[in-house]
Amino acid sequence: MVNFYQAEKKAPAAKAFEVTCSALDIQGRGVCKHEGRVYFVEDLLPGEVARIVPQLSVGVTSANAAKEKVATAKVSKYILTSPLRQEDSCPLQQQCGGCPLAYMPSELALKAKVAGVAKLLTKSVLQGTMEAKSSKASTSHGSSKLGKNSTIKQALAAKQAQAKNIARQKELQALTQEAAAAVSKASYMHSGAELGYRRACRLAVRTSHGRLYLGFREGKTQELVPVSSCAVLTPRLNALLEPLQSLVNTLEGKKNLGHVELLDTDGAAGVLLRLTKKAESADVERLQAFAAEHHVVLSLLEPFKQLDDTEVVRERLLYDEGAEAAEAAAPEANSNGELQLSSALYVQSGDCKVYCSPSSFVQVNAAMNSRMVQQVLTEVAPHEGQKVLDLFSGLGNFALPIAKGGSEVVGIDIVSDMVRRATYNAQANGVAERARFYTADLESPFEAQLWAKDQYDVVVMDPGRMGAKRAVQYVAKLQPKKIVMISCNPLAAARDCSQLLAAHYKIQSWGAFDMFPRTRHIEILLVFTRESD
C-alpha cells in the first residue's frame, strides 16, 4: 500500500482584538481584560487602546490556551497612545535589552513595581500570619470533639468551646487583615537619576569576519548588539566603550577573549578581560599601555597552572592606577600576580571605604546603594554590645559600616575571595576587632559551623535572585530580635517572607529602591520583628 505524504494541519493563528490597558503589573506590563481573560502586554501603558495578539507558550495549543484565565500578548497596532509615552533618544532601544521600560516615565514604572510588591507581600502576610496564629491556637486549646458517651455536661462544654473557637477565628481573621493592611503600602520609595547611574556592566563579545564587537544582549533573542555609547552608564565608563572596541581588535589573542567587565568606583575605573588562555606578552604590553593612557586599573581573569598541574582561573593585575599610593597599605598579592585588591578602586559605604578589584561585585547604582546602607544603619542602630549577623555579606557593604558604629559583626559569604577581601577591608577601616568574615554555602548544611551556633541580636541578609530559603529557616530558629532583609527579587522575598511570618515574625516596615531605572527590576528592604517585641 502506498502512503502519500500529508502535511500536518497547522493550528489557526491567533486573531488580534482590541483592548484598553487598565493598569501595569509588577514587571511594567500593561494589564488588559477581554472576554473573561486577563492579558499581560509589554509596551502598553494605562489608558492606551491597541489591537493585541495572544502569545502561545511552547507546546500549548490554541484550544488549551483558550481555557487559561491569564495569558500574555503583544501589540499588533496602537489605536490610541498615552500622553505619558516617551520617545527614547537611544538609537539601540528597539534592539538592546538593557532598558525595556524606557518608553514610560521612571516614576510611573517605580509606582507599578512597588504596587506589585505590595500585592505579593499582602498575600504572604495573609498566608503566613494565618499559619502562625492557627498553630498558636491549636497548641493552646484542646479538641472540642465529643465522644460517643458524652454527657449533657460535656455537650454543653463542647458547645461553649465551639463558640470560643468561632470567636478566635474571627479574631484571627481581624489580626490577619490588620497585618496585611500594614504592608499594603511602602514606607518609602527612593529613586534617582535614570541616566548616567550604572557603575558596573559586562560587555559580551561577538566575532564577525575576523573582527571583535563588544556590546549588550538583545532582550528576547540574546543576540549581541554592538554598543559604542550607552547613556545609562556613568560618563567615565561610557567614554571607555569606543577605545576598548579598538583595543581588543589589536590583541594577538583576541580569539581568547570571553567578555569584558567595567567598574566605576569612587576612586579609579576598573577594566577586566576574561580570557580562555593566558595572555601573550605582547598583548600584556598593549593592555598596560591602554590602562596608563586611560587611567584605569586593568586586570585579567585567566587560567593559571598550579604546582600540581591543575588549572584554576585567577585574576591578575596588569596595571594599578594607584600603585604609588598602594605602597603604604599594600594590597594582598602573591608571586603569581593574583590580584586581591587595588587601593585605587573603592566604593564608599557609610563612613567606610570598601576596596575592590575590577572583578568585584558592587551595587550598580551608587546613589541608591548609599541610601540603602543608611536605611540599614537606621534599622540596625549599631551600638557597643550588639551582635549582628550579616548573611551574603560580599565585600562588607553593610557589615563594615555596622561595625564602624560599634557593633560586633559576623559576615558570611559563599565566595572565599569575597571573604578575604572583606577581611582586608575590615583591617583597612580599623574595625578588624569587631568584624569577622567566614566562608559558607548558605543553601547547603552550614548549621554545624561555630559562627552558626552563636546568638545574634540582629540579622541582616542580602541574598541573590534565588532568595534565601535555607538561610531563612535557620534565622527563624535563631529568633533574633530583628531581621533586615534586602532583596532584588520580590517573588523570592515573598516566599522567604512567608516562612518568617509563620515563625511568629511580623513585617514592621518595608521600602523600595529604584536600583535599576528603565528596567523591570526593583530592590526592596524589609524589616521583621518578633511578635512579642
N, C-alpha and C positions, 0 to 999 in steps of 0.2 A: 504494500500500500504506500502511495506517495504522500509524504507530508509537505504541505505547502506552507511557506513562511507567512505568518500573520503578525503584523506589528501590534505590540501591546497598546491597549487603549490608554490614552493619557487622561489623567484627571482634569476636569474642566478648570480653566484658570479662574482664580478668584476675581469676582467682579468688584469694581470700585463703587463707592457710595459716598454720599455727602454727610458730614458730621460737623458739629460745633464743639470746639475744645472748651471744657468747663474748668479745668484745673491742671496743675502739674504734680507729678509724683515725686518720690524721693530722688529719682535719677534725672529729674528735669524733663521727663517725657510728658507730652500732652495726654490728658485723660478725656476720653470721649465715650458716649453711650450710643448704641444703635441696636434696635430690636432685641433688647434684653441682655446684650453683651457689653462688656467694658473693654475698650481698646486703649492700649498704650502706644503713643505715636511720637517718634523722635521728630525734632524740628517743627514743633507745633506749639503755639502759645495760647493761653486762655483768651477766649473771645474770637479766635480765628476760625474761619469756616474753610473747609477743604474737602476734596474728594480723597478718600484713602483706600488702599488695597490691603486686605488682611495678609499676613505672612504666615506661611505654614512651616512648622518645625520639621526637621529631617525625619522622614519615616511616618509622618502624620498625614492621613488623607483628608480631603476636604470634608467628607462625611463625618469623620471623627472630630475634626476641628470645630464643626458646627455645633457639637454638643458641649463644647467648653464655654464657660461663662466669662472667661478672660482671654484676651488674645493681643498680639502685637500687630501693628500695621504700619505702612509707610505712606507718605503723602504722594499722590499722583498729580494733584493740581490744587493750587491755592485759589480760593474764591474771594475770601476777604482776609486781609492780613491786619495784624495788630499794629497800632502806632508805637508800641513798645519794641517791635522788632528792629534790630540794629544791624547795619552793614559792617562787616569786619574788613579792615584795611589789609589784612594779611592775604597775600596772593595764593597761599597754600591752604586756605581754610577748607576748600572742598576736597582736599586730598589728605592733609596731615590729620592724624587722630588726636593731636595734643590738646585741642580746645573745642570739644564737642558742644559746649553751651555758649559759644562766643556770640550767637545771634540774639541772646537775651541779656538785659541788664543784670549785672552781678548781684544787685540787691534782690531782684526777683528770684534768681537761682538760689541764693542763700536761704531766702524765706521758704522756698519749696522744699529744699533739703532738710531744713530744721523742722518743718511741719511733718515731713515724713519720718524723721527720727522720733518726734513726739508720739506719733501713732504707734511706732514699734515699741517704745518704752511703755506706753499705756497698756498695750497688750501684754507685755512681760509682767507689768505690775499686777494686772488683773489675775493673771495665772499664778505668779509666784506668791503674791500675798495670800490668795485663796488657799494655796497649798500649805503655807506656813501656819495660817490661822486654823485650818482644818486639822492639821497634825497636832497642834497645840490643844485644840478642843477635844480630840479623840483620846489624848493621853490623860486629860484631866477629868474626864467624865466616863462613867461606866456605861454598859449597854442598857438599853431600855426595852429589850425584848422580853416577852412573857414566856414562862414555861407552861406546860400543859396543865399543871396542877396549881396554877396561880390562884391565890385567894382574892377576895374583893379588895382587901387592903393593898395587895400587890398591884392589882389592876389600877387602883386609884393612884398609887405611887408612879406607875408607868405612865399614866395619863399626864401627871404633873411633870414628869421627866420629858415627855414628848413636847409639852408646852414650852418648857425651858429650852429644849432643842430648837424649836421654831424661832424662839426669841434670839437664841445665839446665832442662828443662821442669818436672821435679819440684821443683827449687829455686825456680823462678819461681812455681809454684803455692803453695809454702810461704810465700814472701815476700809474695805477694798476699793469702793468707789472714791472715798476720800484720798486714798493713796494714789489712785490713778489720776485724780484731778490735780494732785500736787506736781505731777510730771508732764501735764498736758501742755505746758509752755516752758521754754528755755529761760533760765535766769539771766542769760546774757548771750549775745551774738557778736563776735568780734570779726571785723573784716578790714581789709586794707587795699592797697593798690592791686589792680588786676593785671598790670603790665610791669615788666622790669623787676619782678619779685623773685623769680626762680633762680636759686643759687646753686643748684646741682642738677645734672642731667647726664643721660647716657646716649651717645651717638652710635647708631648702628652703622654697619659697613656693607656696601654692595659693590661688586666689581662688574664693569661693563666695558667690553672692548679694551681690556688691559688697564683701564683707569678706575681708581677707587673713588667712591662717593660716600660722604658722611651725611646722615640725616636721621629723621624720626620715622616711626612706623605709621602706615595708613591705618585708620580706625578699624575697618572691617576686614580688609584683605591681608593686613600685616606686611604688605609690600613696602619697601623703603622709599621714602620721599626725600630726595636730596634737599638740604637746607643750608642756605648761605647767610640767612639772617632770621632771628626769632625775637619778637618784641616781648615775649614772656620772660626770657632770660634776663638776668642782670646785665647792664650795659657792658661790664667787663667780660662776661662770658660771651655775649653776642659778638663782641669785637674779635674774639678768638676764632670764630667759625671759619671765615674765609682763609686766614693764614694756616689754620690746621688742615683745611682741604688741600691747600698747595703742598704743605709739608709731607703729608702721608704719601703723596704721589712721587716724592723724591726718594723714598726709602727703598733700599735694595730688597729688604724682606717684607715689602708691603703685602704680599700674599698671606703672610702670617698674622696680619692684624685682625683681631676678633671684634673689638669695639673700642670706643674712646669714652672716657668719663671726664666730666668737667666739674670743678668745685670752686665756688667763690666764697671766701671767708672774710672775717673782719680784719684779717691780715692780708696775705697774698692770695692769688688764684692758684688752683692746682689742676694739673692735667695728668691723666693716667691712660696708658696704652696697654691693652690686653693682647699679649702675643701668644701664639701657639708654639713658637720656637724662640730660643734665646736670641736676642738682638745681635746683629752684625756690628762689629766695632766701628765701621764707617757710619752706620745708622746712629750709633750712640753719640758720635761726634755731631751729627746733624741735629739730633734731638737736643743735645746740650746747648748748641748754638741758638736754636729756636727759643729754648727756655730763657736763656740770658737776654736775648733780644726783646722778648715779650714780658720779662719779669714775672715768670711763673715758676712754681715748684713742679717739677716733672718727674714722674716715676713710671716704672714698667711693672706689669704683672706678667711674669713669665715662668716657664718650667725651670726648675733648679734640681740638679742631680746631687743627692746626698751621698755620704760616705759608703752607705750600703747599696749604692746604685739605684735606689728607688727615687722616683721623681715627685717633687711637690711643687705647687705653684706659690711663688713668693713675690712680694713687692720689693722692687729695687729702686732706690733713689738715684736719679741721674743728675739732677740739678736742684739745689736748695737755694731759693732766693734769699733766705735768711741765714745762710751758712755762717756768716761772720757773727751774727747775733746769737747763733746757736751754741757757740763755744762755751759760754758761761753756764748754760743749762743744757748740756749736750743731750740730744735725743738718743734713745736707745738704738743701737745698730750693732751688727756683728760683722765679722770679716767677710761674709758673703754679700755684704751690702744690703741685707734685708732691712727695709725701712720700717721703723716703728712710728715715729712722729717727726714733724718738721716744726721748728719754732716759728716759722713764718706763716704756718697755717693754723688758725684758731678761730673758734666761734665763741661769742660771748654768751654765757648762760648765767643770768643773775649777776652776781659780783665775781664770777669765776671765768677764767679763760680756759676753754676746752680745746686742747691741742689735738690735731688730727693729721691724717695723711690724705693724698688725693683719692684713695680708695675708701675712705671712711664714710659711714652713713651719718648724715646730719639732716635735720628737718629742712625741707627745701625753701621754706618761707621764713626768713629771719624775723620779720616783724611779728608774725603770728606766733612763732616759737617763743619770742620774748614775752608776749602776753600770756602764753600758756604756762611758761615757767613761773611767772609772777602769780598766776592763779593757783598753781600747785603749792607755792610757798604760802599763799594766804590760807589755803585749806589745811596744810600740814602744820603751820605755825611752829616751825622748828625752835627747839629750846634745849638747854642742857638737861640731861637726864631722860630725854625722849629717845626711844629706839624705833628706827624706821627701816622697813624692808623695801627695797626698790627692785622689782622684778622686770626683766627685759631692760636692763639698765644702760646698755650701749656704752658710750664714751663717758657717761656720767652727767648727762644733760639735766637730770633732776637731782641725782644723788649728791653731786658736788655743792650746788648752792644750798641744799638742805643741811649738809654737813657744815657748811660755812656759817649757817645760822645757829650752830651749837648742838645739833642732834647727832646721835651715833647712827650711822647708816651702813647697811649691808646691801651691796648691789650684786645682782645675779644676771648673767647673760650666757647664751649658748656659744658665742664666738670667743674663743680664747684670746685672739688678738685684741678684741674689744676690751676684754678684762684686763689684759696687760696695759693697754693704753689708758684705761680708766684709772688704774693703779698709779701710773705715771702722772696723770692729771691731778690725782689727789695730792701727790707729793709737790707738784708744781704750784698748787694753790694753797699749800700749807694746811691741809686737812687730812693728812695720811693717818693720823692717830684716831680720827673719827669716822673715816670712810674706808671700808674694806670691800674687795670685789672677788667673786668666785665664779667659776665656770660650771654651768649645769644646763641640761636639756630639760626645760620645764614642761615638756609634753611626754616625757618618759619618767620612770620612777626616780625621784630625787629626794624623797622624804627622809631617807636614812642619813643624808649628809648633815654634818654638825650644825651648820647655819640654820637648817630647816627645823631643827629641834628646839630652837630658841623661841622666846616670846617677843612680840613686837607691838608697839602702841598703834602704829600706822603702817599700812601697806600701800605703796604706790606701784601701779603696774601699767606698762605701755607696750602691749603685745603687737605683733604684726597683724596682717589682714585675716589670718586664720583664727585670731582670738586667743583665749587662754583657758580652754576647757579644764584641763587637769590642774593648772595653777589655781584656778578659782575654787575648785573643790578643796584644795589644800588650804587656801586662805580662809574659806568658810569654817573649816575645822579649827584653824588657828584663832579665830574670833578676836581680831584686833578691834580697837575702839572705832577706828575709821579706815575706810578704803577709798583711795583716789584712783579711778580707772580712766586711762586715756585710750581712745580707740579711733582708728581710721576706717573701720568697717562697722557701721551701725547694726547690720544683721548679726554679726558675731557678738557684738556688745550686748544686744538684746538677749541672745541665748545665754551668755555668761551672767547677765543681769538676773535672769530668772533663777539661776542657782543660788545667787546671794540672797535674793528675796525669800526663797524657800527656806533659807537658813536663818531667817528672822532678822535680816538687814532691811533697811529702807533707804530709798533714794532721798537724800537730804536736798540735793540740788544738782542741776546739770546745765551745761552750756556748750556753745559751738564756736569753732574757729574756722574761718574760711581759708584753710591752709592751701587749697588748690583752686583759686578762682578760675572760671571759664571751663571747669570740669565737673564731672558728676560726683566727685569725692567731697567728703566733709570730715573734719576732725571733731570729736566730741570729748568732753570731760565730765565724768560722773562722780559724785561723792556719796558714799554709803556710810551709814552709821547703824549701830546696834539699836534694836527697838527699845531696849531698856535704858539707853542713854538719853 
